[in-house]
């Protein structure tokens, strides 16, 4: 039998909105009539409207490379459609991956008498003729970190004995720090933690000599001819050089507050610099764009750093690095 390959693109819908379709599956328009493309609820007992996970599937290509190419085409069409309609979706490109081992899949196949494949969050291609009754398997693992009551009481009693006010910067940083614990991706956790850290940063004025020089540049811009459309933007941009940069101020903050501690084997200043560069690449689109693995590799220690900055008066108690 000639192999026929299908593409399967699984994604999760936003909890805030949904595609208002009461059917379990609908057939979509295609650019070629010889193949079928459908949108269906992943859960067999759900409509598309009620499903939390949805599948875009196309059937019947003779080569896996062609199925993958066509699948990417339709996934792009779907992504643009969802964006236009303000339908939120997690398409899996930067989501955490979960894999059942080959041994696990073999055991499931043996018990169900059906071939088993990992239920990939995102795009996959498989041979439908070899696996006509395929079952898709996913495994979830939620780890919860426990804090012993003795440790909690030790820190609480110490904080109680060292009362102090929480200023506005700290309060914003605390809100962002806590919000990061409710995120499901490394990207969103990282950005909230970096925003929390930056909320604590105060940019100091540069030296008098530097400020005098910058003011002279501003005066030159003010007197220049033929730049009326850009004058205010130039003055504002140059004027910012009268204060230290966010990067400089951040390094000064962490070096002064966390001296002697290390994060991923780096000094506080070096680790902040690493995170700040990743932030710039992520937010401003500087290439190469940071991978999910890069962000996953630093986000846990960034959480530790912000925790330390928010509790510098309690660093002698509580969890150790």
C-alpha positions as CSV (number, residue, x, y, z in Angstrom):
1,X,0.0,0.0,0.0
2,X,1.3,3.4,-1.0
3,X,2.0,5.5,2.2
4,X,-0.2,8.5,2.6
5,X,0.9,11.2,5.1
6,X,-1.3,13.5,7.1
7,X,-0.4,16.7,9.0
8,X,-1.8,17.4,12.4
9,X,-1.5,20.8,14.1
10,X,-2.8,20.8,17.7
11,X,-3.2,24.1,19.6
12,X,-4.9,25.3,22.8
13,X,-7.6,27.9,22.7
14,X,-7.6,31.0,24.9
15,X,-9.8,30.7,28.0
16,X,-11.3,34.1,27.2
17,X,-12.8,33.4,23.8
18,X,-13.8,30.6,21.4
19,X,-14.9,29.8,17.9
20,X,-18.6,29.6,18.1
21,X,-19.1,26.2,16.4
22,X,-21.4,23.6,18.0
23,X,-20.1,20.7,15.8
24,X,-17.2,18.5,16.7
25,X,-15.6,18.9,13.3
26,X,-15.9,21.2,10.3
27,X,-14.3,21.0,6.8
28,X,-12.3,24.0,5.8
29,X,-11.9,25.6,2.3
30,X,-8.7,24.5,0.6
31,X,-6.6,25.6,-2.4
32,X,-6.7,22.1,-3.8
33,X,-9.8,19.8,-4.0
34,X,-7.9,16.5,-3.9
35,X,-7.1,16.9,-0.2
36,X,-9.3,17.5,2.9
37,X,-8.5,19.9,5.7
38,X,-10.6,19.9,8.8
39,X,-10.8,21.7,12.1
40,X,-11.9,19.5,15.0
41,X,-12.1,19.4,18.8
42,X,-9.3,17.2,20.2
43,X,-11.6,15.8,22.9
44,X,-14.0,13.3,21.2
45,X,-17.0,14.4,23.3
46,X,-16.6,18.1,22.8
47,X,-17.7,20.6,20.2
48,X,-15.2,23.1,18.8
49,X,-16.9,25.7,20.9
50,X,-16.4,23.8,24.1
51,X,-13.0,22.2,23.5
52,X,-9.9,23.5,25.2
53,X,-7.6,21.9,22.6
54,X,-8.3,22.0,18.8
55,X,-6.7,20.1,15.9
56,X,-6.2,21.3,12.3
57,X,-5.7,18.2,10.2
58,X,-5.0,17.6,6.5
59,X,-5.0,14.2,4.8
60,X,-3.5,12.3,1.9
61,X,0.0,13.4,0.7
62,X,2.4,10.9,-0.7
63,X,5.6,12.4,0.8
64,X,6.1,13.5,4.4
65,X,8.0,16.6,3.3
66,X,5.0,17.8,1.2
67,X,2.6,17.1,4.1
68,X,4.8,19.2,6.4
69,X,5.0,22.0,3.8
70,X,1.3,22.1,3.3
71,X,0.6,21.8,7.0
72,X,2.8,24.9,7.6
73,X,0.9,26.8,4.9
74,X,-2.5,26.0,6.5
75,X,-1.2,26.7,10.0
76,X,-0.1,30.1,8.8
77,X,-3.5,30.8,7.3
78,X,-5.1,29.7,10.6
79,X,-2.8,31.9,12.7
80,X,-3.5,35.0,10.6
81,X,-7.3,34.3,10.8
82,X,-7.2,33.9,14.5
83,X,-5.2,37.1,14.9
84,X,-7.6,39.1,12.7
85,X,-10.6,37.8,14.8
86,X,-8.8,38.4,18.1
87,X,-9.1,34.7,19.0
88,X,-6.3,33.8,21.3
89,X,-4.4,30.5,20.8
90,X,-1.3,28.8,22.0
91,X,0.1,27.2,18.9
92,X,2.9,25.4,20.7
93,X,5.9,27.0,19.1
94,X,7.3,28.1,22.5
95,X,5.3,25.8,24.8
96,X,6.8,23.2,27.1
97,X,7.0,19.9,25.4
98,X,5.8,16.6,26.9
99,X,6.8,13.3,25.5
100,X,5.8,9.7,26.3
101,X,8.8,7.4,25.8
102,X,9.0,4.7,23.1
103,X,8.5,2.1,25.7
104,X,5.5,3.8,27.0
105,X,4.0,4.2,23.6
106,X,4.7,0.5,22.9
107,X,2.9,-0.5,26.1
108,X,-0.1,1.6,25.2
109,X,-0.3,0.1,21.7
110,X,-0.2,-3.3,23.2
111,X,-3.0,-2.6,25.6
112,X,-5.2,-0.7,23.2
113,X,-4.4,-2.7,20.0
114,X,-3.9,0.6,18.3
115,X,-0.7,2.4,17.2
116,X,0.2,5.2,19.6
117,X,2.0,8.5,18.9
118,X,2.9,11.4,21.1
119,X,0.2,14.1,21.0
120,X,2.5,16.9,19.8
121,X,1.6,20.4,20.8
122,X,2.1,22.0,17.4
123,X,2.8,20.4,14.0
124,X,3.4,16.8,13.3
125,X,3.3,14.5,10.2
126,X,2.5,10.8,10.3
127,X,1.8,7.9,7.9
128,X,-2.0,7.4,8.0
129,X,-1.9,4.2,6.0
130,X,0.5,2.5,8.4
131,X,-1.5,3.8,11.4
132,X,-5.1,4.1,10.4
133,X,-6.4,3.8,14.0
134,X,-3.7,5.9,15.7
135,X,-4.3,7.1,19.2
136,X,-2.5,10.3,20.3
137,X,-1.1,10.2,23.8
138,X,0.0,13.2,26.0
139,X,1.6,13.2,29.5
140,X,1.4,16.1,31.9
141,X,3.6,16.6,34.9
142,X,2.9,19.4,37.4
143,X,5.6,19.8,40.0
144,X,4.9,21.7,43.2
145,X,7.6,23.0,45.4
146,X,6.9,22.7,49.1
147,X,8.1,25.0,51.8
148,X,8.4,23.4,55.3
149,X,6.4,25.1,58.1
150,X,9.5,25.5,60.2
151,X,11.2,27.5,57.4
152,X,8.1,29.6,56.9
153,X,7.9,30.5,60.6
154,X,11.6,31.3,60.8
155,X,11.4,33.8,58.0
156,X,8.0,35.2,59.2
157,X,9.4,35.8,62.8
158,X,12.5,37.4,61.4
159,X,10.5,39.7,59.2
160,X,8.2,40.5,62.1
161,X,11.3,41.5,64.2
162,X,12.6,43.8,61.4
163,X,9.5,45.9,60.4
164,X,9.9,48.3,57.5
165,X,7.7,50.0,54.9
166,X,7.3,48.7,51.4
167,X,7.7,51.6,48.9
168,X,5.9,52.1,45.7
169,X,8.6,50.5,43.5
170,X,8.8,47.4,45.7
171,X,5.0,47.1,45.7
172,X,4.9,47.1,41.8
173,X,7.8,44.7,41.7
174,X,6.0,42.4,44.2
175,X,2.9,42.4,42.1
176,X,4.9,41.4,38.9
177,X,6.9,38.8,40.9
178,X,3.7,37.1,42.1
179,X,2.0,37.4,38.7
180,X,4.9,35.4,37.2
181,X,3.9,32.3,39.2
182,X,0.6,32.1,37.4
183,X,2.2,32.0,33.9
184,X,2.6,28.8,31.9
185,X,5.4,29.7,29.5
186,X,9.0,30.7,30.0
187,X,8.5,33.8,27.9
188,X,5.8,35.3,30.0
189,X,7.5,34.3,33.3
190,X,10.7,35.9,32.1
191,X,9.2,39.1,31.0
192,X,7.2,39.6,34.2
193,X,10.3,38.9,36.3
194,X,12.4,41.3,34.3
195,X,9.7,43.9,34.5
196,X,9.6,43.4,38.3
197,X,13.4,43.8,38.5
198,X,13.4,46.9,36.4
199,X,10.7,48.4,38.6
200,X,13.3,48.5,41.4
201,X,15.9,50.3,39.2
202,X,16.6,54.0,39.8
203,X,18.7,55.7,37.1
204,X,21.2,58.2,38.7
205,X,22.4,61.4,37.0
206,X,25.7,61.2,35.2
207,X,28.6,63.4,36.1
208,X,28.4,67.2,35.8
209,X,30.9,67.1,32.9
210,X,28.7,64.6,31.0
211,X,25.5,66.5,31.7
212,X,27.1,69.8,30.6
213,X,28.2,68.2,27.4
214,X,24.8,66.7,26.7
215,X,23.1,70.1,27.3
216,X,25.5,71.6,24.7
217,X,24.3,69.0,22.2
218,X,20.7,69.8,23.0
219,X,21.4,73.5,22.4
220,X,23.0,72.6,19.0
221,X,19.9,70.6,18.1
222,X,17.7,73.5,19.1
223,X,19.7,75.9,16.8
224,X,20.0,73.5,13.8
225,X,18.0,74.3,10.7
226,X,16.0,71.9,8.5
227,X,15.2,69.3,11.3
228,X,11.9,70.7,12.6
229,X,10.1,67.4,12.2
230,X,12.7,65.5,14.2
231,X,13.9,68.2,16.6
232,X,11.8,67.2,19.7
233,X,12.6,63.5,19.3
234,X,16.3,64.2,18.9
235,X,16.4,66.5,22.0
236,X,14.5,63.9,24.0
237,X,16.8,61.1,22.9
238,X,20.0,63.0,23.6
239,X,18.6,64.3,26.9
240,X,18.3,60.7,28.2
241,X,22.1,60.5,28.3
242,X,22.1,62.8,31.3
243,X,21.1,59.7,33.3
244,X,22.8,56.3,33.4
245,X,21.3,53.6,31.3
246,X,18.9,51.0,32.6
247,X,21.6,48.4,32.0
248,X,24.2,50.4,34.1
249,X,21.7,51.1,36.8
250,X,20.6,47.5,37.0
251,X,24.1,46.2,37.3
252,X,24.8,48.8,40.1
253,X,21.6,47.7,41.9
254,X,22.3,44.0,41.9
255,X,26.0,44.4,42.6
256,X,25.3,46.6,45.6
257,X,22.4,44.5,47.0
258,X,23.5,41.0,46.3
259,X,27.3,41.2,46.5
260,X,28.9,37.8,47.2
261,X,26.0,35.8,45.7
262,X,26.0,33.9,42.4
263,X,23.3,33.1,39.9
264,X,23.9,30.3,37.4
265,X,27.6,30.5,38.4
266,X,27.7,34.2,37.5
267,X,28.1,37.4,39.6
268,X,24.9,39.3,40.1
269,X,26.1,41.9,37.6
270,X,27.0,39.4,34.9
271,X,23.8,37.5,35.4
272,X,21.7,40.7,35.1
273,X,23.6,41.6,32.0
274,X,22.8,38.1,30.5
275,X,19.1,38.5,31.3
276,X,19.0,42.1,30.1
277,X,20.4,41.1,26.7
278,X,17.9,38.3,26.4
279,X,15.1,40.8,27.3
280,X,16.3,43.1,24.5
281,X,16.3,40.3,22.0
282,X,12.8,39.1,23.1
283,X,11.1,42.5,23.3
284,X,12.8,44.4,20.5
285,X,13.2,41.5,18.0
286,X,17.0,41.7,18.1
287,X,18.3,38.6,16.3
288,X,19.0,35.9,17.0
289,X,15.6,35.7,18.7
290,X,16.0,33.9,22.0
291,X,14.9,30.3,22.0
292,X,12.5,28.7,24.6
293,X,15.5,26.7,25.9
294,X,17.6,29.9,26.5
295,X,14.8,31.5,28.5
296,X,14.0,28.3,30.4
297,X,17.7,28.1,31.3
298,X,17.7,31.5,33.1
299,X,14.1,32.1,34.3
300,X,14.4,30.0,37.5
301,X,17.5,31.8,38.6
302,X,16.0,35.2,37.6
303,X,13.1,34.3,40.0
304,X,15.7,33.7,42.7
305,X,17.4,37.0,42.0
306,X,14.2,39.0,42.2
307,X,13.2,37.2,45.3
308,X,16.5,38.2,46.9
309,X,16.2,41.8,45.8
310,X,12.7,42.0,47.4
311,X,13.9,40.6,50.6
312,X,17.5,41.8,51.0
313,X,16.9,42.4,54.8
314,X,16.0,38.7,55.1
315,X,18.8,37.1,53.1
316,X,20.3,35.6,56.3
317,X,17.2,33.4,56.7
318,X,15.1,31.3,54.3
319,X,16.2,29.2,51.3
320,X,19.8,29.0,50.4
321,X,21.2,29.2,46.9
